[in-house]
Amino acid sequence: MVAKKKIESLQDIKAATAAAEEPKATRKAVKDKKGRSYATGKRKDAVARVWIMPGKGNITINDKSIDEYFARPVLKMVINQPFAITNRENEFDVICTVKGGGLSNEYEPELRATLKSAGFLTRDDRVVERKKYGKAKARRSYQFSKR
């Protein structure tokens, strides 16, 4: 167990803030033999497995191009936002396999801070609440009748 220092003067405050502001070590990219980086994204029952590698900007989802898989331009824009924010458009090829969740629910280490501050590296851990016995759904009761 590490005991916290007691701050009693301005010099102690300056020392504590200087220690807190020290730069953290950058993460080293983990790549396989083919030079690909791997990540997994989840929401409810949907799972997306993504491989990113240097390339020409081709995005493949379940063996279909992005234009075939996503008909709506808004969904294509959401997929390309991390590349646009980090000025890396047309530099990486993305291969993705998606299971579950439907159509609408489905990085490099030095870019982590940029993507995190933009809200792209988050995990939504909400799941569907289970149905309880004696109820119509998870919380919905059957209609009450006085007589």
Residue pairs with C-beta under 8 A, 6 or more apart in sequence:
5 12
5 16
6 12
7 13
7 16
26 109
26 110
26 112
27 109
27 112
28 109
29 37
29 108
29 109
30 37
30 38
31 37
32 38
34 53
35 53
35 54
36 51
36 52
36 53
36 95
37 51
37 52
37 53
37 107
37 108
38 49
38 50
38 51
39 49
39 50
39 52
39 107
40 47
40 48
40 49
40 50
41 47
41 48
41 50
41 123
42 48
42 123
43 101
43 105
43 124
43 126
44 100
44 101
44 105
44 126
44 127
44 128
45 100
45 101
45 127
45 128
46 98
46 99
46 100
46 101
46 102
46 105
46 106
47 98
47 99
47 100
48 96
48 97
48 98
48 106
49 96
49 97
49 98
50 94
50 95
50 96
51 94
51 95
51 96
52 92
52 93
52 94
52 107
53 92
53 93
53 95
54 91
54 92
54 93
55 91
55 92
55 93
56 90
56 93
57 83
57 89
57 90
57 91
57 92
57 93
58 65
58 93
58 94
59 65
59 66
59 79
59 80
59 93
59 94
59 96
60 66
60 93
60 94
60 95
60 96
61 69
61 70
61 96
61 97
61 98
61 106
62 69
62 96
62 97
62 98
66 76
66 79
67 76
70 76
70 79
70 103
75 103
75 104
80 89
81 118
81 120
82 107
82 115
82 118
82 120
83 89
83 91
83 92
85 114
85 115
85 118
85 120
86 107
86 108
86 111
86 114
86 115
88 108
88 111
98 106
107 115
107 120
107 121
112 121
115 121
128 138
129 138
129 139
130 138
131 137
131 138
132 138
132 139
135 141
135 142
136 142
